Amino acid sequence: MKKRVLSLSVICAALLRANEQKLDEIVVTVQRSEQSINDISKSISVVSKEKIEETMPSSVPSILASEPGIYYAPNSQQTGQVVIRGFSTQNNRAPLFIDGNRVRGRNTLEYMMVDPNQVERIEVARGPASSLYGTDSFGGIINVISKRASGDVFGDFAMSDSYISSQFSSVGKDSANRLQLGFVGHGFDALLGLNYKTGRDYNTPEGKIPNSNYLSRSFDFIGGYSFSHKHRVELQARYSHVNAGRAGGQFAAPGMASKQGVLRRYMTTDPITEKYLSLGYKGEIYDNTNLDVSLYRREYYTHMRIIPDTNKNTYNDVYVIGPVVYGGRAILKHTGDKLDTTFGMDWYHQNNNSSEQSVNSGKRNITSPRATQLNIATFGLLEYNFDNGAILSGSLRYDYFNTSVKIKELNENIKSIFNNLESDIKNKKLTYGLGAIIPSGIENLSLIANVNSIFRAPTTHETANISTAVTNATYYSIPNPSLKPEAGMSYEIGLRYDNDAIKAELIGFLGEYKDLIISKNTGRKASDGKAINQLQNIGRSQIKGIEASLAMQITNELSAKTNIAYLRGKDKDSGANLPQIMPLFGYISLKYKPEFFANSFVEYSGNWAASRTKVDETQERKRAGYFVHNLYLGKELNNIAGFKKFSLNFGIENIFNKKYASPVVPEAINYPVSPTNPLLNPGRNFKIGFKANF
């Protein structure tokens, strides 16, 4: 009893002390324009540039796992699925945006194209966002904000934000390097980054993970010209070239670590490339009225080498040509005394050329049809600020889709699978969202609530889904042109406490969905005995959960963060558990920045998850829980060895070399458990990195 009283006294003292400190205000763009995170009723997570530099993550998805309600299911060190509130990026239910422009076409692989060292910050809206972002926004949206040159744009030309950095990790002998050059002056600003990353097969407590190596080369450029303080045009260009093994997880399980004689599956991306170009304008065109316009083009090319079973002498090459995506947006926002209004439109046209496959370096045959999808949408958002501090918001969006499948280039056998269907598939949808922040009467404590309608139109790949077992060793897939859009409703209610030193949130949410698209066994078998699957709509499903988060500035030197989340997901027709639903899981960190040792920090963090016992037994096994401990420290020095600033960072991740796998990483349950089935996370990992500004 005395220990409990003492612990409670320590917590109360920390809370009282925290009231004297101050957390930084955060501005985000997740509601399609800049505003304070405190004025948004949705649950928002932000990963800062500071955290990225201090923890030196190997990929963008890996760092998101420290945020409430978000988890990462890796396929290797560089790629995998981000899962938000039970909805996965692999299944097109948590879309990625870069600087507000939609990324489409390569689902999980697209994250390999984003080097963490390119990133200024990452914003995540947790919960549905269809009424602002359109299709796919079931679990939430992820918006990556790129680095830009800073400084006096209207002064004389001067170097800005220029540095060289390098990071090394022991777990896979990984190396990540960036040279960044920037300047500002006479209205211009420009930032060029050159990136080079490489890693070998990584270590776990069970040994090395085969086929987890990678090599990534990229450059990024953002240049702008400001006509005045209120008007700026911008050109952005990016090119990425990545070679990476796919060690396990989605499509690659059971991987290469099976015992001799058991199926071993080899899959590598060799390479995937991205070419990206955008042109944008931001400016205040009238008093308190801002316009944001952007046009972009993105092109992918992917070559995959696949050995369905290394015990056999057959390998396959898959060539995915495209997609090529053109898109854009135009958003107008007026900030009034009490009413803020936002109106906009966005669009994209996605062109997926036919995929080609060859066996043992033989003739390349067209194996999937050419497909295109056009999406045009308009949306509006109204936000009213009451005198008592309450904020009510309402959003409305109308989407039009036209999906076209062209089968004339396919051979007759594959044409017959499509039943010679070649037509346009049109979908239209109106979605809405309502949000509220209502003061409770207790200082700094507010009630928050959100109601959202949701939808997701079938993608070009889903509409024309076909697999001839070249890419899958266990089953064939046949298309289903009759797929309907997914739809649903989401309800959230919670409490938010926010003062200068403490930010806390407790959210409960319930989602009711219908016509979710999943792969189902048709009950038929091909002539070689393999099962035949098809994407189909299931009737009704439900996901509900609770999230809690707390951030405290305890003293000027000491801060703490923690979060916890719990989810349940059910197929309401069959009563079965939905796949990839996390058990109870969370994160904790304590950071110390001593005043007596300026510009330095020490941070402890821990990621944990309870045992997962509620699984979809048709595709998942139960998983053990874990607690993984990490430690980071760093020091920044000024004017050393000719550099303006020199930062040195260290880290030890998974300090106690815990053997564990993500609770939601996909596996092949028909094959024995191995280090790649389900794929194990890295073992103890020592990190060191430096950044030298000049």
C-alpha positions as CSV (number, residue, x, y, z in Angstrom):
1,M,0.0,0.0,0.0
2,K,2.8,2.4,0.9
3,K,4.4,1.7,-2.5
4,R,1.2,2.6,-4.3
5,V,0.8,5.9,-2.3
6,L,4.5,6.7,-3.0
7,S,4.0,6.0,-6.7
8,L,0.8,8.1,-6.8
9,S,2.7,11.0,-5.0
10,V,5.5,10.9,-7.6
11,I,3.0,11.0,-10.5
12,C,1.0,13.9,-8.9
13,A,4.2,15.8,-8.3
14,A,5.3,15.2,-11.9
15,L,1.9,16.5,-13.2
16,L,2.1,19.6,-11.0
17,R,5.7,20.2,-12.1
18,A,4.6,19.7,-15.7
19,N,2.1,22.5,-15.5
20,E,5.0,24.9,-15.2
21,Q,6.7,23.7,-18.4
22,K,5.7,24.1,-22.1
23,L,5.3,21.9,-25.1
24,D,5.7,23.3,-28.6
25,E,2.6,24.1,-30.6
26,I,2.2,21.9,-33.7
27,V,0.9,23.0,-37.1
28,V,-0.3,20.3,-39.5
29,T,-2.0,20.1,-43.0
30,V,-4.1,17.0,-42.6
31,Q,-7.3,19.0,-43.2
32,R,-6.0,20.1,-46.6
33,S,-4.5,23.4,-45.2
34,E,-2.3,24.6,-42.4
35,Q,-3.8,24.9,-38.9
36,S,-3.1,24.1,-35.3
37,I,-3.4,20.5,-34.3
38,N,-5.5,21.7,-31.3
39,D,-8.3,23.0,-33.6
40,I,-8.8,19.6,-35.3
41,S,-11.3,17.1,-33.8
42,K,-9.6,14.1,-35.6
43,S,-6.8,12.1,-33.9
44,I,-3.5,13.3,-35.3
45,S,0.0,11.9,-34.9
46,V,3.1,13.9,-36.0
47,V,6.6,12.5,-36.3
48,S,9.1,15.3,-36.2
49,K,12.4,15.8,-38.1
50,E,14.1,15.8,-34.7
51,K,12.8,12.3,-33.9
52,I,13.8,11.0,-37.3
53,E,17.4,12.3,-36.9
54,E,17.8,11.1,-33.4
55,T,16.4,7.5,-33.9
56,M,17.9,7.0,-37.4
57,P,15.1,4.7,-38.7
58,S,15.8,2.4,-41.6
59,S,12.5,3.2,-43.3
60,V,9.5,5.5,-43.0
61,P,7.0,2.8,-41.9
62,S,9.3,1.6,-39.0
63,I,9.2,4.9,-37.2
64,L,5.4,5.2,-37.4
65,A,5.0,2.2,-35.0
66,S,5.7,4.5,-32.1
67,E,2.4,6.3,-32.7
68,P,-1.0,5.3,-31.1
69,G,-3.1,2.9,-33.1
70,I,-0.4,2.3,-35.8
71,Y,1.7,-0.7,-36.4
72,Y,4.3,-1.9,-38.9
73,A,4.2,-5.4,-40.5
74,P,7.6,-5.7,-42.3
75,N,8.4,-7.7,-45.4
76,S,12.1,-6.9,-45.0
77,Q,14.2,-4.0,-43.7
78,Q,12.9,-1.5,-46.3
79,T,9.3,-2.4,-47.0
80,G,6.2,-3.7,-45.4
81,Q,2.7,-2.7,-44.4
82,V,1.6,0.2,-42.2
83,V,-1.6,-0.8,-40.3
84,I,-3.8,1.9,-38.9
85,R,-6.7,0.9,-36.7
86,G,-6.8,-2.5,-38.3
87,F,-6.5,-1.3,-41.9
88,S,-3.4,-1.9,-44.0
89,T,-1.6,0.0,-46.7
90,Q,-1.2,-3.3,-48.6
91,N,-5.0,-3.5,-48.9
92,N,-5.4,0.1,-50.0
93,R,-7.1,1.3,-46.9
94,A,-4.5,3.7,-45.5
95,P,-3.2,5.8,-48.4
96,L,0.1,7.6,-48.6
97,F,0.4,11.3,-49.6
98,I,3.6,13.3,-50.2
99,D,3.3,17.0,-49.7
100,G,-0.5,16.6,-50.1
101,N,-0.3,14.7,-53.5
102,R,-1.6,11.2,-53.6
103,V,0.8,8.3,-54.1
104,R,-0.8,5.4,-56.0
105,G,0.2,2.3,-57.8
106,R,2.6,0.2,-55.7
107,N,0.9,-0.2,-52.3
108,T,3.6,-1.3,-49.9
109,L,6.6,-1.0,-52.2
110,E,6.0,2.8,-52.6
111,Y,7.4,3.3,-49.1
112,M,10.8,2.2,-50.3
113,M,10.9,5.3,-52.5
114,V,10.9,7.6,-49.5
115,D,14.2,8.0,-47.7
116,P,13.7,9.1,-44.1
117,N,16.5,11.6,-44.5
118,Q,14.3,13.4,-47.1
119,V,11.5,14.0,-44.6
120,E,10.7,17.2,-42.7
121,R,7.9,15.5,-40.7
122,I,5.2,12.9,-41.1
123,E,1.5,13.6,-40.4
124,V,-1.0,10.8,-39.7
125,A,-4.7,11.3,-39.4
126,R,-6.0,8.2,-37.5
127,G,-9.5,7.4,-38.5
128,P,-11.5,7.7,-41.7
129,A,-10.9,10.7,-43.9
130,S,-13.0,9.9,-47.1
131,S,-14.9,13.3,-46.9
132,L,-11.6,15.1,-47.4
133,Y,-9.3,12.6,-49.2
134,G,-11.7,10.3,-51.0
135,T,-11.2,6.6,-51.7
136,D,-9.1,4.3,-49.5
137,S,-9.1,6.4,-46.4
138,F,-10.5,3.8,-44.0
139,G,-7.9,3.6,-41.3
140,G,-6.5,7.1,-41.9
141,I,-4.1,8.9,-44.2
142,I,-0.3,9.4,-44.0
143,N,1.1,12.6,-45.4
144,V,4.9,13.0,-45.7
145,I,6.2,16.5,-45.7
146,S,9.5,17.0,-47.6
147,K,12.4,19.1,-46.6
148,R,12.7,22.6,-48.1
149,A,15.4,25.3,-47.9
150,S,14.9,27.8,-45.2
151,G,16.3,31.3,-44.5
152,D,15.9,34.8,-45.8
153,V,14.5,34.3,-49.3
154,F,14.7,38.0,-50.2
155,G,18.2,38.6,-49.0
156,D,21.4,38.0,-50.9
157,F,22.3,34.5,-52.1
158,A,23.4,32.3,-49.2
159,M,23.9,28.6,-48.5
160,S,21.1,27.1,-46.5
161,D,20.4,23.7,-44.8
162,S,23.5,22.2,-46.4
163,Y,25.0,19.1,-44.8
164,I,26.5,15.7,-45.2
165,S,25.2,12.8,-43.0
166,S,26.0,9.1,-42.5
167,Q,24.4,6.4,-40.4
168,F,25.5,2.9,-39.6
169,S,23.5,0.0,-38.1
170,S,25.1,-3.3,-36.9
171,V,22.1,-5.6,-37.4
172,G,22.6,-5.8,-41.2
173,K,25.7,-3.7,-41.6
174,D,23.4,-1.0,-42.9
175,S,24.6,2.3,-44.2
176,A,22.5,5.4,-45.0
177,N,24.1,8.5,-46.4
178,R,22.9,11.9,-47.6
179,L,24.5,14.9,-49.2
180,Q,22.1,18.0,-49.0
181,L,22.8,21.3,-50.7
182,G,20.6,24.3,-50.4
183,F,20.5,28.0,-51.0
184,V,18.2,31.0,-50.7
185,G,18.3,34.6,-52.0
186,H,16.7,37.1,-54.4
187,G,13.4,35.3,-54.2
188,F,14.7,31.9,-54.9
189,D,15.1,28.8,-52.7
190,A,16.4,25.4,-53.7
191,L,17.3,22.1,-52.0
192,L,19.0,19.1,-53.6
193,G,19.5,15.8,-51.8
194,L,21.5,12.8,-52.9
195,N,20.8,9.6,-51.0
196,Y,22.6,6.2,-50.9
197,K,21.5,3.3,-48.6
198,T,22.7,-0.3,-48.5
199,G,22.2,-3.2,-46.1
200,R,23.0,-6.9,-45.9
201,D,20.8,-9.7,-44.6
202,Y,19.9,-8.7,-41.0
203,N,20.5,-10.6,-37.8
204,T,17.9,-11.9,-35.3
205,P,18.3,-14.1,-32.2
206,E,17.6,-17.1,-34.6
207,G,20.4,-16.0,-37.0
208,K,20.5,-14.1,-40.3
209,I,17.3,-13.5,-42.3
210,P,18.0,-14.6,-45.9
211,N,17.0,-12.3,-48.8
212,S,16.6,-9.2,-46.6
213,N,19.4,-7.2,-48.3
214,Y,18.8,-4.0,-50.2
215,L,20.4,-1.1,-52.2
216,S,18.8,2.2,-52.6
217,R,19.9,5.3,-54.6
218,S,17.8,8.4,-55.1
219,F,17.8,12.2,-55.5
220,D,15.3,14.8,-54.5
221,F,15.0,18.4,-55.5
222,I,12.6,21.2,-54.5
223,G,13.1,24.7,-55.9
224,G,10.8,27.7,-55.5
225,Y,10.5,31.3,-56.4
226,S,8.6,33.8,-54.2
227,F,7.2,36.8,-56.0
228,S,6.5,38.3,-52.5
229,H,6.0,37.1,-49.0
230,K,2.5,36.0,-50.1
231,H,3.1,34.1,-53.4
232,R,5.4,31.2,-54.2
233,V,5.7,28.7,-57.1
234,E,7.5,25.4,-56.6
235,L,9.1,22.7,-58.8
236,Q,9.7,19.3,-57.3
237,A,11.5,16.4,-58.8
238,R,12.5,13.0,-57.5
239,Y,14.1,9.8,-58.8
240,S,14.6,6.5,-56.9
241,H,16.1,3.2,-57.8
242,V,15.8,0.4,-55.3
243,N,16.9,-3.2,-55.2
244,A,15.5,-5.1,-52.2
245,G,14.9,-8.7,-51.2
246,R,11.5,-9.6,-49.8
247,A,12.3,-11.9,-46.9
248,G,8.8,-12.8,-45.7
249,G,5.4,-11.3,-45.0
250,Q,2.8,-10.5,-47.7
251,F,3.3,-12.7,-50.8
252,A,6.8,-13.8,-49.8
253,A,5.9,-16.1,-46.9
254,P,7.1,-18.7,-46.0
255,G,10.4,-17.1,-47.2
256,M,13.8,-18.7,-47.4
257,A,14.4,-19.9,-43.8
258,S,12.4,-23.2,-44.0
259,K,14.1,-26.4,-43.3
260,Q,15.6,-28.5,-46.1
261,G,12.8,-30.1,-48.2
262,V,10.1,-27.7,-47.1
263,L,9.0,-25.0,-49.5
264,R,11.3,-22.1,-49.7
265,R,10.1,-19.0,-51.5
266,Y,12.4,-16.4,-53.0
267,M,11.2,-13.0,-54.0
268,T,13.2,-9.9,-54.8
269,T,12.5,-6.5,-56.3
270,D,15.3,-6.0,-58.9
271,P,14.7,-3.0,-59.2
272,I,11.7,-0.7,-58.6
273,T,12.1,2.8,-59.9
274,E,10.1,6.0,-59.5
275,K,10.2,9.2,-61.5
276,Y,8.2,12.1,-60.0
277,L,7.7,15.7,-61.1
278,S,5.3,18.3,-59.7
279,L,4.6,22.0,-60.1
280,G,2.7,23.9,-57.5
281,Y,1.6,27.4,-56.3
282,K,0.7,28.7,-52.9
283,G,-0.4,32.2,-52.2
284,E,-2.8,34.6,-50.5
285,I,-4.9,35.8,-53.4
286,Y,-7.3,38.0,-51.3
287,D,-7.3,39.0,-47.7
288,N,-7.3,35.9,-45.5
289,T,-8.0,33.8,-48.7
290,N,-5.3,31.3,-49.7
291,L,-5.0,29.2,-52.8
292,D,-3.0,25.9,-53.1
293,V,-2.6,24.4,-56.6
294,S,-0.5,21.4,-57.6
295,L,0.0,19.2,-60.7
296,Y,2.1,16.1,-60.8
297,R,3.2,13.1,-62.7
298,R,4.5,9.9,-61.2
299,E,5.8,6.8,-63.0
300,Y,6.8,3.4,-61.6
301,Y,8.6,0.5,-63.1
302,T,9.1,-2.8,-61.3
303,H,11.0,-6.0,-62.1
304,M,10.6,-8.9,-59.7
305,R,12.6,-12.2,-59.7
306,I,10.5,-14.9,-58.1
307,I,11.3,-18.5,-57.3
308,P,8.0,-20.1,-56.1
309,D,9.9,-23.0,-54.6
310,T,13.7,-23.1,-54.5
311,N,13.5,-26.9,-54.2
312,K,12.6,-26.8,-57.9
313,N,14.5,-25.5,-60.9
314,T,12.0,-22.9,-62.0
315,Y,12.3,-19.1,-61.7
316,N,10.1,-16.4,-63.0
317,D,10.5,-12.8,-63.9
318,V,7.6,-10.4,-63.5
319,Y,7.7,-7.0,-65.2
320,V,5.2,-4.4,-64.0
321,I,5.3,-1.5,-66.4
322,G,3.8,1.5,-64.6
323,P,1.6,2.7,-63.4
324,V,1.8,6.2,-64.8
325,V,-0.3,8.6,-62.7
326,Y,-1.2,12.2,-63.5
327,G,-3.0,14.1,-60.8
328,G,-3.5,17.4,-59.1
329,R,-5.4,19.5,-56.7
330,A,-6.8,23.1,-56.2
331,I,-7.7,24.2,-52.7
332,L,-9.1,27.5,-51.7
333,K,-9.4,28.5,-48.0
334,H,-10.9,31.6,-46.4
335,T,-10.2,32.3,-42.8
336,G,-13.0,34.4,-41.2
337,D,-13.6,35.8,-37.7
338,K,-15.6,32.7,-36.7
339,L,-16.1,30.7,-39.9
340,D,-13.3,29.1,-41.9
341,T,-14.3,27.7,-45.3
342,T,-12.3,25.4,-47.5
343,F,-13.3,24.3,-51.0
344,G,-11.3,22.2,-53.4
345,M,-11.1,19.6,-56.1
346,D,-8.6,16.9,-56.8
347,W,-8.1,14.3,-59.5
348,Y,-5.9,11.5,-60.8
349,H,-5.6,9.4,-63.9
350,Q,-3.9,6.0,-63.4
351,N,-2.7,4.0,-66.3
352,N,-1.6,0.5,-65.6
353,N,0.1,-1.1,-68.6
354,S,-0.1,-4.8,-69.1
355,S,2.2,-6.9,-66.8
356,E,4.6,-9.4,-68.4
357,Q,6.1,-12.6,-67.1
358,S,8.7,-15.0,-68.3
359,V,9.8,-18.5,-67.1
360,N,13.5,-19.4,-66.8
361,S,14.4,-16.3,-68.9
362,G,12.1,-17.4,-71.8
363,K,9.7,-15.4,-73.8
364,R,7.9,-12.5,-72.0
365,N,4.2,-13.0,-72.2
366,I,1.5,-10.5,-71.3
367,T,-0.4,-11.9,-68.2
368,S,-2.6,-9.1,-67.1
369,P,-4.7,-6.6,-69.0
370,R,-4.1,-2.9,-69.4
371,A,-6.3,-1.0,-67.0
372,T,-7.0,2.7,-66.3
373,Q,-8.8,4.6,-63.6
374,L,-10.0,8.2,-63.6
375,N,-11.0,9.9,-60.3
376,I,-12.4,13.4,-60.2
377,A,-13.7,14.9,-56.9
378,T,-14.9,18.1,-55.3
379,F,-15.0,18.7,-51.6
380,G,-15.8,21.4,-49.0
381,L,-15.0,21.9,-45.3
382,L,-16.7,24.4,-42.9
383,E,-15.3,25.1,-39.4
384,Y,-17.1,27.3,-37.0
385,N,-15.4,28.7,-33.9
386,F,-17.8,29.6,-31.0
387,D,-17.0,32.3,-28.3
388,N,-16.7,29.6,-25.6
389,G,-13.9,27.8,-27.5
390,A,-16.1,25.1,-29.1
391,I,-15.4,24.2,-32.8
392,L,-17.8,22.5,-35.1
393,S,-16.8,21.2,-38.5
394,G,-18.5,19.6,-41.4
395,S,-17.1,18.2,-44.7
396,L,-18.7,16.9,-47.9
397,R,-17.1,15.3,-50.9
398,Y,-18.3,13.9,-54.2
399,D,-16.2,11.4,-56.1
400,Y,-16.6,10.1,-59.6
401,F,-14.6,7.0,-60.9
402,N,-14.3,5.4,-64.3
403,T,-12.3,2.2,-64.4
404,S,-11.5,0.6,-67.7
405,V,-10.1,-2.9,-68.4
406,K,-8.6,-3.7,-71.9
407,I,-8.1,-7.4,-72.6
408,K,-7.5,-7.4,-76.4
409,E,-3.7,-7.9,-76.0
410,L,-4.1,-11.0,-73.8
411,N,-3.9,-14.6,-75.1
412,E,-7.1,-16.5,-75.6
413,N,-6.8,-18.6,-72.4
414,I,-6.5,-15.5,-70.2
415,K,-9.3,-13.7,-72.1
416,S,-11.6,-16.6,-71.3
417,I,-10.9,-16.0,-67.6
418,F,-12.3,-12.5,-68.0
419,N,-15.3,-13.9,-69.9
420,N,-14.2,-11.5,-72.7
421,L,-15.4,-8.6,-70.6
422,E,-14.1,-5.3,-71.8
423,S,-16.0,-2.3,-70.6
424,D,-15.9,0.8,-68.4
425,I,-17.0,0.4,-64.7
426,K,-18.3,3.7,-63.2
427,N,-18.7,4.5,-59.5
428,K,-20.0,7.6,-57.8
429,K,-20.0,8.4,-54.1
430,L,-21.0,11.2,-51.8
431,T,-19.3,11.1,-48.4
432,Y,-19.5,13.4,-45.4
433,G,-17.9,14.0,-42.0
434,L,-18.9,15.9,-38.8
435,G,-16.6,16.8,-36.0
436,A,-16.8,18.7,-32.7
437,I,-14.5,20.0,-30.0
438,I,-16.6,21.0,-27.0
439,P,-15.2,22.5,-23.8
440,S,-16.2,20.4,-20.8
441,G,-16.3,23.2,-18.2
442,I,-13.1,21.9,-16.7
443,E,-10.1,24.0,-17.7
444,N,-8.2,22.6,-20.7
445,L,-10.5,19.5,-20.9
446,S,-12.6,19.1,-24.1
447,L,-15.0,16.5,-25.4
448,I,-14.2,15.5,-29.0
449,A,-16.5,13.6,-31.4
450,N,-16.4,12.6,-35.1
451,V,-18.9,10.9,-37.4
452,N,-17.7,9.9,-40.9
453,S,-19.0,8.0,-43.9
454,I,-16.4,6.0,-45.7
455,F,-15.9,4.3,-49.1
456,R,-13.3,2.7,-51.3
457,A,-13.5,2.1,-55.0
458,P,-11.9,-1.1,-56.3
459,T,-8.5,-0.4,-57.7
460,T,-7.4,-1.2,-61.2
461,H,-5.4,-4.2,-59.8
462,E,-8.4,-5.5,-57.9
463,T,-10.8,-5.1,-60.9
464,A,-8.3,-7.0,-63.1
465,N,-6.8,-9.3,-60.4
466,I,-5.2,-12.4,-61.9
467,S,-2.5,-14.7,-60.8
468,T,-1.2,-17.7,-62.7
469,A,0.8,-19.1,-59.8
470,V,4.0,-17.7,-61.3
471,T,3.9,-15.1,-58.5
472,N,2.2,-17.5,-56.0
473,A,3.1,-21.1,-55.4
474,T,-0.1,-22.1,-53.6
475,Y,-3.1,-20.8,-55.5
476,Y,-4.4,-19.0,-58.6
477,S,-6.4,-15.8,-58.6
478,I,-9.2,-15.0,-61.1
479,P,-10.7,-11.6,-61.7
480,N,-14.1,-10.4,-60.4
481,P,-15.4,-7.4,-62.5
482,S,-18.5,-7.3,-60.4
483,L,-16.7,-6.0,-57.3
484,K,-18.6,-3.3,-55.5
485,P,-17.1,-0.3,-53.6
486,E,-16.5,-0.8,-49.9
487,A,-18.5,1.4,-47.7
488,G,-19.0,2.1,-44.0
489,M,-19.7,4.5,-41.1
490,S,-17.3,5.4,-38.3
491,Y,-18.1,7.0,-34.9
492,E,-15.6,8.4,-32.4
493,I,-15.9,10.0,-29.0
494,G,-13.3,11.0,-26.5
495,L,-11.6,13.4,-24.2
496,R,-8.7,15.7,-24.9
497,Y,-6.7,17.5,-22.2
498,D,-4.4,20.2,-23.6
499,N,-2.3,22.8,-21.8
500,D,1.2,24.2,-22.3
501,A,2.9,21.2,-20.7
502,I,0.5,18.2,-21.0
503,K,-1.3,16.8,-24.0
504,A,-3.5,13.8,-23.4
505,E,-6.2,12.1,-25.4
506,L,-8.6,9.2,-24.8
507,I,-10.6,8.0,-27.9
508,G,-13.1,5.3,-28.4
509,F,-14.1,4.4,-31.9
510,L,-16.5,2.1,-33.7
511,G,-16.6,1.3,-37.5
512,E,-19.4,-0.5,-39.3
513,Y,-18.4,-1.7,-42.8
514,K,-20.0,-3.6,-45.6
515,D,-18.7,-5.1,-48.9
516,L,-15.1,-5.2,-47.7
517,I,-13.0,-6.7,-50.5
518,I,-11.0,-9.9,-49.5
519,S,-9.5,-12.9,-51.2
520,K,-11.7,-15.9,-50.8
521,N,-11.3,-19.5,-51.9
522,T,-13.9,-20.3,-54.6
523,G,-14.0,-24.0,-53.7
524,R,-12.7,-24.8,-57.2
525,K,-9.3,-26.2,-58.1
526,A,-7.1,-25.9,-61.2
527,S,-6.0,-28.9,-63.2
528,D,-2.7,-29.0,-61.2
529,G,-4.6,-29.2,-57.9
530,K,-4.0,-25.6,-56.7
531,A,-6.9,-23.7,-55.2
532,I,-8.6,-20.9,-57.2
533,N,-9.1,-17.7,-55.2
534,Q,-11.1,-14.6,-56.1
535,L,-11.5,-11.1,-54.7
536,Q,-15.0,-10.9,-53.3
537,N,-17.2,-8.5,-51.2
538,I,-18.0,-9.8,-47.8
539,G,-21.3,-8.8,-46.1
540,R,-20.7,-6.8,-42.9
541,S,-17.8,-6.3,-40.5
542,Q,-17.0,-4.3,-37.5
543,I,-13.8,-2.8,-35.9
544,K,-13.9,-1.1,-32.6
545,G,-11.2,0.0,-30.2
546,I,-9.8,2.5,-27.8
547,E,-6.6,4.7,-28.0
548,A,-5.0,6.7,-25.2
549,S,-1.9,8.9,-25.4
550,L,0.0,11.2,-23.1
551,A,2.8,13.7,-23.7
552,M,4.3,15.6,-20.8
553,Q,7.1,18.2,-20.4
554,I,7.8,17.3,-16.8
555,T,10.7,19.8,-16.4
556,N,12.7,22.0,-18.7
557,E,15.0,18.9,-19.1
558,L,12.7,15.9,-18.8
559,S,9.8,14.9,-21.1
560,A,7.7,11.7,-21.4
561,K,5.4,10.1,-23.9
562,T,3.3,7.0,-23.8
563,N,0.3,5.5,-25.7
564,I,-1.8,2.4,-25.7
565,A,-4.3,0.9,-28.1
566,Y,-6.7,-2.0,-28.2
567,L,-8.7,-3.3,-31.2
568,R,-11.3,-5.9,-31.9
569,G,-12.5,-6.9,-35.5
570,K,-15.2,-9.2,-36.5
571,D,-16.9,-10.5,-39.6
572,K,-20.5,-9.9,-38.5
573,D,-22.0,-12.5,-40.8
574,S,-19.7,-15.4,-39.9
575,G,-18.6,-14.2,-36.5
576,A,-15.0,-14.9,-37.5
577,N,-12.1,-12.6,-36.4
578,L,-10.8,-10.2,-39.0
579,P,-7.2,-10.6,-40.0
580,Q,-4.4,-8.2,-39.0
581,I,-6.1,-6.8,-35.9
582,M,-3.5,-5.9,-33.3
583,P,-3.8,-7.1,-29.7
584,L,-3.3,-4.6,-26.8
585,F,-0.1,-2.7,-27.7
586,G,1.7,0.5,-26.9
587,Y,4.8,2.6,-26.6
588,I,6.6,4.5,-23.8
589,S,9.5,7.0,-23.9
590,L,11.4,9.2,-21.4
591,K,13.8,11.9,-22.8
592,Y,16.3,13.9,-20.9
593,K,18.0,17.0,-22.3
594,P,20.4,18.2,-19.6
595,E,21.0,22.0,-19.3
596,F,24.5,21.4,-17.9
597,F,25.4,19.6,-21.1
598,A,23.9,21.8,-23.8
599,N,22.5,20.4,-27.0
600,S,22.5,16.8,-25.9
601,F,19.9,14.2,-25.1
602,V,19.3,10.7,-23.7
603,E,16.1,8.9,-24.5
604,Y,14.8,5.5,-23.4
605,S,11.8,4.0,-25.4
606,G,9.9,0.7,-25.3
607,N,7.5,-0.9,-27.8
608,W,5.3,-3.7,-26.5
609,A,2.4,-5.9,-27.4
610,A,0.3,-8.5,-25.6
611,S,-0.1,-12.0,-26.9
612,R,-2.4,-12.2,-29.9
613,T,-5.0,-14.9,-29.4
614,K,-7.9,-13.6,-31.5
615,V,-6.9,-14.5,-35.0
616,D,-8.4,-15.4,-38.4
617,E,-7.6,-19.1,-38.2
618,T,-7.8,-19.5,-42.0
619,Q,-4.6,-17.4,-42.4
620,E,-3.1,-16.6,-39.1
621,R,-1.6,-18.3,-36.0
622,K,-1.5,-17.0,-32.4
623,R,1.5,-14.9,-31.6
624,A,3.4,-14.3,-28.3
625,G,3.7,-10.9,-26.8
626,Y,6.9,-8.9,-26.2
627,F,8.5,-5.8,-24.7
628,V,11.4,-4.4,-26.7
629,H,13.7,-1.8,-25.0
630,N,15.7,0.9,-26.9
631,L,18.2,3.6,-25.9
632,Y,19.3,6.7,-27.9
633,L,21.7,9.5,-27.1
634,G,23.3,12.4,-29.0
635,K,25.2,15.6,-28.8
636,E,25.4,18.6,-31.1
637,L,28.5,20.7,-31.3
638,N,29.0,24.1,-32.9
639,N,31.9,25.4,-35.0
640,I,33.9,22.2,-35.0
641,A,36.4,21.2,-37.7
642,G,35.1,23.9,-40.1
643,F,31.5,22.8,-39.8
644,K,28.8,25.2,-38.5
645,K,27.2,22.3,-36.5
646,F,28.2,18.7,-36.0
647,S,25.7,16.2,-34.5
648,L,26.7,12.8,-33.3
649,N,24.0,10.2,-32.4
650,F,24.1,6.7,-31.0
651,G,21.4,4.1,-30.4
652,I,20.9,0.5,-29.2
653,E,17.6,-1.0,-30.3
654,N,16.2,-4.3,-28.9
655,I,18.8,-4.0,-26.1
656,F,18.0,-7.5,-24.7
657,N,18.0,-9.2,-28.1
658,K,14.3,-10.2,-27.8
659,K,13.0,-12.7,-30.4
660,Y,9.7,-11.5,-31.7
661,A,7.6,-11.0,-34.8
662,S,5.0,-8.3,-35.5
663,P,1.6,-9.6,-34.4
664,V,0.1,-8.7,-37.8
665,V,2.8,-9.7,-40.3
666,P,1.3,-12.1,-42.8
667,E,2.5,-15.7,-42.8
668,A,1.8,-19.0,-44.7
669,I,0.1,-21.1,-42.0
670,N,0.3,-24.3,-44.2
671,Y,4.0,-24.4,-43.6
672,P,6.1,-24.7,-40.4
673,V,7.1,-21.8,-38.3
674,S,10.6,-20.5,-39.2
675,P,12.5,-17.2,-38.8
676,T,10.8,-16.0,-42.0
677,N,7.4,-17.5,-41.3
678,P,6.3,-15.3,-39.6
679,L,9.2,-12.9,-40.3
680,L,11.2,-12.1,-37.2
681,N,12.1,-8.5,-36.4
682,P,15.8,-7.5,-36.1
683,G,17.7,-8.5,-33.0
684,R,20.0,-6.2,-31.0
685,N,21.1,-3.3,-33.1
686,F,23.8,-0.8,-32.5
687,K,23.5,2.5,-34.4
688,I,25.8,5.5,-34.9
689,G,25.3,8.5,-37.1
690,F,26.6,12.0,-37.7
691,K,25.4,15.1,-39.5
692,A,27.8,17.9,-40.4
693,N,26.3,21.3,-41.5
694,F,28.3,23.6,-43.6
